C-alpha cells in the first residue's frame, strides 16, 4: 500500500499501545478521545462467581497483561516507558516488571537498553521474553525472574517478531508465536535443553493466524486460538509430540462454540477457560491424559474491561487474576464517536 497519510480522527485515546478505536470493513469507524493517564489499570482477584476478592498491588499503568508463575508466587507484567534505546536506535516500548504475589510490590526486572514484552515463566523460576536488544525486532532471551544476571540469548538475529506464549511443565520446550506476515502468526516450539539443537520446529504453521498457545499441565496437549474458520477466532486443542515435525500430534478439537480467545488451563488440567466475544469467561470441562475429551462450554461470569496480550491468569487455588481497567477510568472516559464512510477521507 502506498500514498500519503490522511488524518481521519484527532486526539484518539489509548492505554499504552492499545488505541481506543476500531474500524469495520463496511466503512464505520468508532473511537474515543482522551489521553491515557497513570493508574488506569489494576490487577484484581476474582472468584469463580466473578466476585472481587482482592487486589494485587496498587493501580498503575501496566498495560500488556500478566503471567503468574507455575507456583502462583510471582507475577510478571509490562509497563510502557515511551521511547527506549535498543543500542541501535530508539523504539516505542515496554519494560518487564515483576512482583511477589504475597507483597504486591512491583519492580523493574532489567535495565538493559531495549524494549521487552511477552514474558513466560519456566518451572525453575526463570523468565523467557521478547527483546529489541541490538536493534532486533523481537528476539528471545531468558533470565532469572529475580533480574539477577545477564539475559541469555535463545533465538536472536531474527527477521520477524517473536513472542513467548508458554513453557512446557518439564521446562524442556518454549512455545512462541512468530509474526510471519502482516496478519498472520505461526506457533513454533524451541527446545530449551542445554546442549540441544536449539532450532525451532513448527507446531502449527498455516496461512491463518495462530497464537495464545498454552501447554496442558501434563504437557501432552496445547490449546491455542486460530482464525482459520473464516476470520473469527476460535479456541482449539491439539496433541503435542516434539519428536515429530510439525510437533502437533494426531487429534484436533474445537473448544469454543461461537468465538473464543485467550485460553488458559486450570492447574489440575481438568478445565479450560477462554474469553467469549461478549466478555463472558467460559469454562470447559476436559478429560485429558493419553486421550482428550472436552465437554460443553458454559459461562462463569462477565469479565470486567480487560487489557493485555494475556489479560488474566488462573492461580493454583482457582482464583482468577485479571488485568482490568479501573471503573473510575472508564467513568472518566469521553463518549464514543462514530464516523460513517470514513474511507471517503482517503479520496480527498
C-alpha positions as CSV (number, residue, x, y, z in Angstrom):
1,X,0.0,0.0,0.0
2,X,1.4,3.4,-1.0
3,X,0.3,7.0,-0.6
4,X,0.3,9.9,1.9
5,X,-1.1,9.5,5.3
6,X,-4.5,11.2,5.8
7,X,-5.9,12.2,9.3
8,X,-9.3,10.8,9.9
9,X,-9.5,11.5,13.7
10,X,-7.6,13.6,16.2
11,X,-6.6,13.1,19.8
12,X,-7.6,9.4,19.9
13,X,-7.1,7.9,23.4
14,X,-5.0,5.0,24.3
15,X,-3.8,2.8,27.1
16,X,-0.2,2.0,26.4
17,X,0.0,0.7,22.8
18,X,-3.8,-0.1,22.7
19,X,-5.6,2.6,20.9
20,X,-9.3,3.4,21.7
21,X,-10.6,2.9,18.1
22,X,-11.9,0.2,15.8
23,X,-12.9,0.2,12.1
24,X,-15.2,-2.2,10.2
25,X,-14.9,-3.3,6.6
26,X,-18.3,-1.7,5.9
27,X,-16.8,1.8,6.4
28,X,-17.7,2.6,10.1
29,X,-15.1,4.0,12.4
30,X,-15.5,4.3,16.2
31,X,-13.1,6.0,18.6
32,X,-12.8,7.7,21.9
33,X,-10.8,10.9,22.6
34,X,-8.6,11.4,25.6
35,X,-5.1,10.6,26.7
36,X,-4.2,7.6,28.8
37,X,-3.1,8.5,32.3
38,X,-1.4,6.6,35.0
39,X,-3.3,4.4,37.4
40,X,-5.8,3.2,34.8
41,X,-5.1,-0.5,35.2
42,X,-5.3,-2.7,38.3
43,X,-4.8,-6.4,38.9
44,X,-7.8,-7.8,40.8
45,X,-8.6,-11.2,42.1
46,X,-12.0,-12.7,41.1
47,X,-13.5,-15.9,42.4
48,X,-15.4,-18.4,40.3
49,X,-18.6,-16.3,40.6
50,X,-16.8,-13.2,39.3
51,X,-16.9,-11.5,42.7
52,X,-13.9,-9.3,43.5
53,X,-12.0,-10.9,46.4
54,X,-8.8,-8.9,46.4
55,X,-6.3,-6.7,44.6
56,X,-2.6,-7.3,43.8
57,X,-0.6,-4.2,44.4
58,X,-1.6,-0.6,43.6
59,X,-3.3,0.6,40.4
60,X,-0.7,1.6,37.8
61,X,-0.2,1.9,34.0
62,X,0.6,-1.7,33.4
63,X,-0.9,-2.4,30.0
64,X,0.2,-5.7,28.5
65,X,-1.5,-8.3,30.6
66,X,0.1,-10.6,33.1
67,X,1.5,-14.1,33.7
68,X,1.7,-16.0,37.0
69,X,4.5,-18.3,37.9
70,X,3.5,-22.0,38.0
71,X,3.5,-22.0,41.8
72,X,1.4,-18.8,41.9
73,X,4.0,-16.9,43.9
74,X,5.2,-14.3,41.3
75,X,3.6,-12.3,38.6
76,X,5.2,-10.6,35.6
77,X,3.7,-7.7,33.6
78,X,4.9,-4.9,31.3
79,X,4.8,-1.1,31.7
80,X,5.1,1.5,28.9
81,X,8.2,3.7,29.0
82,X,7.8,5.7,25.9
83,X,10.9,5.7,23.7
84,X,13.7,3.4,24.8
85,X,17.1,2.7,23.3
86,X,17.9,-0.7,21.8
87,X,21.6,0.1,21.2
88,X,21.0,0.8,17.5
89,X,18.1,3.3,17.6
90,X,15.1,4.2,19.8
91,X,11.8,2.5,19.8
92,X,8.4,2.8,21.5
93,X,8.4,0.0,24.0
94,X,7.6,-1.6,27.3
95,X,9.7,-2.9,30.1
96,X,9.1,-6.0,32.3
97,X,8.1,-5.6,35.9
98,X,7.7,-8.4,38.5
99,X,6.2,-8.7,42.0
100,X,5.9,-11.3,44.7
101,X,2.2,-12.1,44.9
102,X,2.2,-12.1,48.7
103,X,3.6,-8.5,48.8
104,X,2.3,-6.9,45.7
105,X,5.3,-4.6,45.3
106,X,6.4,-4.2,41.7
107,X,10.0,-3.7,40.5
108,X,11.6,-3.4,37.1
109,X,13.2,-6.6,36.1
110,X,16.1,-5.4,33.9
111,X,17.9,-2.2,33.0
112,X,19.1,-3.2,29.5
113,X,18.8,-0.8,26.6
114,X,15.8,-2.5,24.9
115,X,12.0,-2.8,24.9
116,X,10.8,-6.1,26.5
117,X,7.5,-7.9,26.3
118,X,5.5,-11.2,26.5
119,X,7.3,-12.9,29.4
120,X,6.6,-16.5,30.3
121,X,7.8,-18.3,33.4
122,X,9.8,-21.5,33.3
123,X,9.2,-24.2,36.0
124,X,12.6,-23.3,37.6
125,X,11.7,-19.7,38.1
126,X,13.2,-18.0,35.1
127,X,11.6,-15.8,32.5
128,X,11.6,-16.1,28.8
129,X,10.8,-12.8,27.0
130,X,11.0,-10.9,23.7
131,X,13.5,-8.1,23.4
132,X,14.6,-5.5,20.9
133,X,18.2,-5.6,22.1
134,X,20.8,-4.9,19.5
135,X,18.2,-3.5,17.1
136,X,16.2,-6.7,16.9
137,X,12.5,-6.7,16.0
138,X,11.8,-9.3,18.8
139,X,14.5,-11.8,19.8
140,X,14.1,-14.4,22.5
141,X,16.1,-14.3,25.8
142,X,15.9,-16.0,29.2
143,X,16.8,-14.5,32.6
144,X,16.2,-15.2,36.3
145,X,12.9,-13.8,37.5
146,X,14.9,-12.0,40.2
147,X,16.6,-10.0,37.5
148,X,20.0,-11.1,38.7
149,X,22.4,-12.0,36.0
150,X,22.7,-11.3,32.3
151,X,19.9,-12.4,29.9
152,X,20.9,-15.5,28.0
153,X,20.1,-15.4,24.2
154,X,17.8,-18.2,23.0
155,X,16.9,-17.1,19.5
156,X,18.4,-14.0,18.1
157,X,19.1,-12.2,14.8
158,X,15.6,-13.0,13.7
159,X,13.9,-11.2,10.8
160,X,10.5,-11.4,12.5
161,X,8.9,-10.5,15.8
162,X,8.6,-13.5,18.2
163,X,6.6,-13.6,21.4
164,X,6.9,-16.3,24.1
165,X,3.5,-17.9,24.9
166,X,4.3,-20.7,27.4
167,X,7.0,-23.1,28.6
168,X,6.2,-26.8,29.0
169,X,5.7,-28.2,32.5
170,X,9.0,-30.1,32.3
171,X,10.9,-27.0,31.2
172,X,12.1,-28.5,28.0
173,X,10.2,-26.6,25.4
174,X,9.2,-23.0,24.7
175,X,6.1,-22.3,22.7
176,X,6.2,-19.0,20.9
177,X,4.4,-17.2,18.1
178,X,6.2,-15.9,15.1
179,X,4.8,-12.9,13.2
180,X,5.4,-14.4,9.7
181,X,3.1,-11.9,7.9
182,X,1.1,-8.7,8.3
183,X,-2.0,-10.6,9.5
184,X,-0.6,-14.0,10.4
185,X,1.3,-15.7,13.2
186,X,2.6,-19.3,13.5
187,X,3.2,-21.3,16.6
188,X,6.6,-22.8,16.9
189,X,8.5,-24.8,19.6
190,X,12.1,-24.2,20.7
191,X,14.0,-26.9,22.7
192,X,15.4,-25.4,25.9
193,X,17.6,-28.4,27.0
194,X,21.3,-27.4,27.3
195,X,23.2,-29.0,24.5
196,X,20.1,-29.5,22.4
197,X,20.0,-28.4,18.9
198,X,18.2,-25.1,19.5
199,X,16.4,-24.8,16.3
200,X,12.7,-24.1,16.4
201,X,10.3,-26.6,14.9
202,X,6.7,-25.7,13.8
203,X,3.7,-26.7,15.9
204,X,1.0,-25.1,13.8
205,X,2.1,-23.1,10.7
206,X,-0.6,-22.2,8.2
207,X,-1.9,-19.2,6.3
208,X,-4.2,-18.5,9.3
209,X,-3.2,-16.6,12.5
210,X,-2.4,-18.9,15.4
211,X,-1.3,-17.6,18.8
212,X,-2.1,-17.6,22.6
213,X,-0.7,-21.2,22.9
214,X,-0.7,-22.9,26.4
215,X,0.7,-26.3,27.4
216,X,-1.6,-28.5,29.5
217,X,-0.4,-29.3,33.0
218,X,0.7,-32.8,31.9
219,X,2.5,-31.4,28.8
220,X,0.6,-33.6,26.3
221,X,-1.8,-31.0,24.9
222,X,-1.6,-27.4,23.6
223,X,-4.6,-25.1,23.5
224,X,-4.4,-22.1,21.2
225,X,-6.5,-19.8,19.1
226,X,-6.9,-19.5,15.3
227,X,-8.9,-17.7,12.7
228,X,-8.7,-20.5,10.2
229,X,-12.5,-20.9,10.1
230,X,-13.1,-17.6,8.3
231,X,-11.8,-14.7,10.4
232,X,-13.5,-15.3,13.8
233,X,-11.1,-16.6,16.4
234,X,-11.8,-20.0,17.9
235,X,-10.1,-22.0,20.7
236,X,-8.5,-25.3,19.6
237,X,-6.7,-28.1,21.3
238,X,-4.1,-30.4,19.6
239,X,-1.8,-33.0,20.9
240,X,1.9,-32.2,21.4
241,X,4.7,-34.5,20.1
242,X,8.1,-32.9,19.9
243,X,9.5,-36.0,18.1
244,X,7.6,-35.0,15.0
245,X,7.8,-32.1,12.6
246,X,5.5,-30.4,12.8
247,X,5.1,-31.1,16.6
248,X,1.3,-31.4,16.5
249,X,0.2,-34.9,17.3
250,X,-2.9,-36.6,15.8
251,X,-6.1,-35.2,17.1
252,X,-7.7,-31.7,17.0
253,X,-10.7,-30.4,18.9
254,X,-12.5,-27.1,18.5
255,X,-13.3,-26.0,22.1
256,X,-15.2,-22.7,21.6
257,X,-18.7,-22.7,20.0
258,X,-19.2,-19.1,18.9
259,X,-15.8,-17.5,19.0
260,X,-13.2,-17.5,21.7
261,X,-9.8,-16.1,22.7
262,X,-7.1,-16.0,25.4
263,X,-7.4,-19.7,26.6
264,X,-6.0,-20.9,30.0
265,X,-5.8,-24.3,31.7
266,X,-6.8,-24.9,35.3
267,X,-3.9,-26.1,37.5
268,X,-5.1,-29.6,37.6
269,X,-5.8,-29.8,33.8
270,X,-9.5,-30.7,34.3
271,X,-10.8,-27.4,32.9
272,X,-10.1,-24.9,30.1
273,X,-11.1,-21.3,30.2
274,X,-11.4,-18.7,27.4
275,X,-12.9,-15.3,26.7
276,X,-16.0,-15.2,24.5
277,X,-16.7,-12.2,22.2
278,X,-19.2,-10.8,24.7
279,X,-16.6,-10.8,27.5
280,X,-18.0,-13.9,29.2
281,X,-15.4,-16.1,30.8
282,X,-16.2,-19.6,29.6
283,X,-15.3,-22.9,31.3
284,X,-15.0,-26.2,29.5
285,X,-14.6,-29.5,31.5
286,X,-12.0,-31.8,30.0
287,X,-10.7,-35.3,30.5
288,X,-7.0,-35.3,29.4
289,X,-4.4,-38.0,29.6
290,X,-3.5,-40.5,26.9
291,X,-6.7,-39.2,25.2
292,X,-8.5,-35.9,25.2
293,X,-12.3,-35.5,25.8
294,X,-13.7,-31.9,26.0
295,X,-17.2,-31.1,27.4
296,X,-19.5,-28.3,26.5
297,X,-18.6,-24.6,27.3
298,X,-20.6,-22.8,29.9
299,X,-20.3,-19.2,31.1
300,X,-18.9,-18.4,34.5
301,X,-19.3,-14.6,34.6
302,X,-18.8,-11.5,32.6
303,X,-15.3,-10.2,32.8
304,X,-14.6,-6.5,33.5
305,X,-13.0,-4.4,30.8
306,X,-9.6,-6.2,30.4
307,X,-6.4,-5.2,28.6
308,X,-3.2,-7.0,27.6
309,X,-1.9,-9.9,25.4
310,X,-2.9,-12.3,28.2
311,X,-5.3,-10.2,30.4
312,X,-5.9,-12.8,33.0
313,X,-4.4,-15.9,34.6
314,X,-5.5,-18.7,36.8
315,X,-3.9,-19.3,40.2
316,X,-3.2,-22.8,41.6
317,X,-6.1,-22.2,44.1
318,X,-8.6,-21.5,41.3
319,X,-8.8,-17.7,41.6
320,X,-8.5,-15.5,38.5
321,X,-6.0,-12.7,38.4
322,X,-7.3,-10.1,36.0
323,X,-5.7,-7.0,34.3
324,X,-8.7,-4.7,34.3
325,X,-9.3,-1.0,33.5
326,X,-10.3,0.7,36.7
327,X,-14.0,1.7,37.0
328,X,-13.0,5.3,37.7
329,X,-11.0,5.4,34.5
330,X,-14.0,4.1,32.5
331,X,-16.3,6.6,34.1
332,X,-14.0,9.5,33.2
333,X,-13.6,8.5,29.6
334,X,-15.0,10.6,26.8
335,X,-18.1,9.5,24.8
336,X,-17.6,7.3,21.7
337,X,-17.6,9.0,18.3
338,X,-18.9,7.0,15.3
339,X,-17.8,8.1,11.8
340,X,-19.7,6.6,8.8
341,X,-18.0,6.2,5.5
342,X,-14.6,7.2,7.0
343,X,-12.8,5.9,4.0
344,X,-14.1,8.8,1.9
345,X,-11.4,10.9,3.6
346,X,-8.8,8.9,1.8
347,X,-10.0,10.0,-1.6
348,X,-9.7,13.7,-1.0
